[in-house]
Amino acid sequence: MQEFLEQIEIREAAGRDLADRLRTQIAELTAQLAAAEQMLERLKITRETILEIAPDLPGGLAPLPRPTARSSPSSKTPRTDCTPRTSASPWTPAPSPVTLKGPAPN
């Protein structure tokens, strides 16, 4: 009987360890989700601001495409617009490619 109780204690300890690790992962993912949502809100505000001031710019601004909703949250399309950064702010937009015009710098 003692052996059974020891096995239960071992399994309980393993269960507590797993629960602790999962709680840690949930906390980390919650922080990453909050940062991603904040970034999306900033991008939305930026888009709205650009669209508001576009008519006042010299030469105007070609209309920007409106974002479309993803077909499903579990879409398997890889993200190419963000790259991991720090734990405080895990996502930042990927840099846009730059095309230099004119002669190359020396």
C-alpha positions in Angstrom: 0.0 0.0 0.0 2.9 2.4 0.8 4.2 2.0 -2.7 0.9 3.2 -4.2 0.9 6.3 -2.0 4.5 7.1 -3.0 3.5 6.8 -6.7 0.6 9.1 -6.1 2.9 11.6 -4.4 5.3 11.5 -7.4 2.4 12.0 -9.9 1.0 14.9 -7.8 4.4 16.6 -7.8 4.7 16.1 -11.6 1.1 17.5 -12.0 2.0 20.6 -9.8 5.2 21.2 -11.9 3.2 21.0 -15.2 0.6 23.3 -13.8 3.3 25.8 -12.8 5.0 25.7 -16.2 1.6 26.2 -17.9 0.8 29.2 -15.7 4.1 30.7 -16.7 3.5 30.2 -20.4 0.0 31.7 -20.1 1.4 34.8 -18.4 4.0 35.2 -21.1 1.4 34.7 -23.9 -0.9 37.1 -22.3 1.8 39.8 -22.3 2.6 39.0 -25.9 -1.1 39.2 -26.9 -1.5 42.6 -25.2 1.5 44.0 -27.0 0.3 42.7 -30.4 -3.2 44.2 -29.8 -1.6 47.5 -28.8 0.5 47.5 -32.0 -2.6 46.8 -34.1 -4.4 49.7 -32.4 -1.5 52.0 -33.1 -1.4 50.9 -36.8 -5.2 51.5 -37.1 -4.9 55.0 -35.7 -1.9 55.7 -38.0 -3.9 54.5 -41.1 -6.9 56.7 -40.0 -4.6 59.7 -39.5 -3.0 59.3 -42.9 -6.4 59.0 -44.6 -7.5 62.2 -42.8 -4.5 64.3 -43.9 -4.1 62.8 -47.3 -6.3 65.4 -49.1 -4.1 68.2 -47.7 -0.9 66.8 -49.0 0.6 68.2 -52.2 -0.4 65.9 -55.0 -2.6 64.0 -52.7 -2.2 60.4 -51.8 -3.4 57.4 -53.7 -6.1 55.6 -51.7 -4.6 53.0 -49.3 -6.1 49.5 -49.5 -8.4 48.7 -46.6 -7.4 45.7 -44.5 -9.5 42.6 -44.9 -10.5 40.3 -42.2 -8.7 37.0 -42.0 -10.9 34.0 -43.0 -10.3 32.4 -39.7 -8.2 33.0 -36.6 -6.5 29.6 -37.1 -5.2 30.5 -40.5 -1.9 28.7 -41.3 -0.6 31.7 -43.4 2.9 32.6 -42.0 3.2 36.1 -40.6 5.6 38.2 -42.5 4.7 41.6 -41.1 6.2 41.2 -37.7 9.3 39.9 -36.1 10.0 38.9 -32.5 11.6 41.6 -30.4 11.8 41.8 -26.6 9.6 40.3 -23.9 8.3 43.8 -23.0 7.1 44.4 -26.6 7.4 41.1 -28.4 6.3 42.3 -31.9 7.5 45.1 -34.0 6.7 45.7 -37.7 9.3 44.3 -40.0 11.4 46.9 -41.8 10.2 47.9 -45.3 12.5 47.3 -48.1 14.3 50.5 -49.2 15.3 51.2 -52.8 18.1 53.7 -53.2 18.0 56.0 -56.1 21.1 57.6 -57.6 24.7 56.6 -57.3 25.7 54.3 -54.4 27.4 56.0 -51.5 31.2 55.6 -51.2 
